[in-house]
């Protein structure tokens, strides 16, 4: 009973994760027993699984919001519950609820009957929650692997498509190499400092007396692995192929949810744990990665004709902006990063749900711009919304995306990175070209064929309206988002 | 300065596994009576002809069984050291193993229900 008493508080702070872990088992068994009877009765399991999964996610969201613990390390300081983790879990559950609510119609039209998809969604939720609250290099590694294994399976999920198999295999091989780098870096840090706990590492490196080349090399390995999972530039090779080859619903998940969690981990490593290495390591590292990502994101997108690939390269560019926010190394930079993450997730949600909607009626598995041409005439409202979202991605003033970019630039200029800021502005001008070319194709190209688009489902329209309204009308009440990002950013330090 | 002694068990394991592999291979190489014929020298492929057309469909159920076997094999590898050191473990060691076994049983029921254990 002694141990039950010791971990009493930890269990309370860990309730969302425990609830998710138990509900994964329940949903797995529920589906396996129901699936056999459903197959014999020729009935369809997906709608009930959608309800069950979204109910579970919503209940875990409530548990996260009502978490009584302010700031505390849990389970022998392997995990931490603080304001940042609560916020990030909130964002992730919203993103996963978006994914679940659009999944039903896609699974119906793509003839996916496997209910295990929803078990995987819950698994993604659990692993991301663990990743966000990780406070030790080993727990970061384990939850990262938990997440990646689910992603590898999901990427290769369309069994009859060569592209999907290619995406799964590429993601698996490159992702395991990245994991090896993470482990090697952790081993080097353990080798030189004797611990893997982030708080102890912060204390050990505080006065720079122990800094050796091994620590630097280990940290570069660790953060490279994390940036690989994010798709930042020197490690971006997998991202376009995987986004394109994976089923669109899975690409939606890839684009929406993991970025927040991985950036929280990078923030914890760079800002709480190895804060003292900022002038010697992080500034240069994040500046180089950020500028390279911006460069790749704007140049590789220019020649693309496929929608999913162009969204993948645009995500590389946006990760570049996020890296620059980290490079500024100030509290303004952190706030800008958190702010940007929310707005990027909302814009990506809108655009990927739109791509999913195009995918429902397209014949080929690879969507090109030609598939999107007639939409502004068949559904002018949605077409106009897509145009506004693309403006927001390009950073045209009255929308949320502009303010997110503005915050990053303010952080950079405050930390005197003038040349970097000028370069970032130049690349965003170049990338504005291909965003606006998209709009030109959508509005002014003539399609010789008849076009037909599926009606929007209820779930998809809810997601589109929610994300779209927040982005478009952000300017009317910006204080909520600014205050929230300030509070979360400060919570990282105290 | 560096925490090299923490890596000492890893070194021991490395040496031990190299030595064990060497001993097993070397012993079978030196001690075994070698009386070669065609059947013995041909590569063994679990009952399949090793030199047939590579485009033949290979039954995917073999892989499924192999993966399931691997899972339960790992579980046994986990159980043996636990049962040896159970007397020195606190109660949390006992309960976490029970939790592990419970989750394993859930996975087993799942595999059974969806019919991945049936050959036909």
Interface residues (C-beta under 8 A of the other chain):
Chain A: X1 X2 X3 X25 X28 X29 X32 X33 X35 X36 X190 X191 X192 X193 X194 X214
Chain B: X2 X3 X4 X6 X7 X90 X91 X92 X103 X106 X107 X109 X110 X113 X114 X115
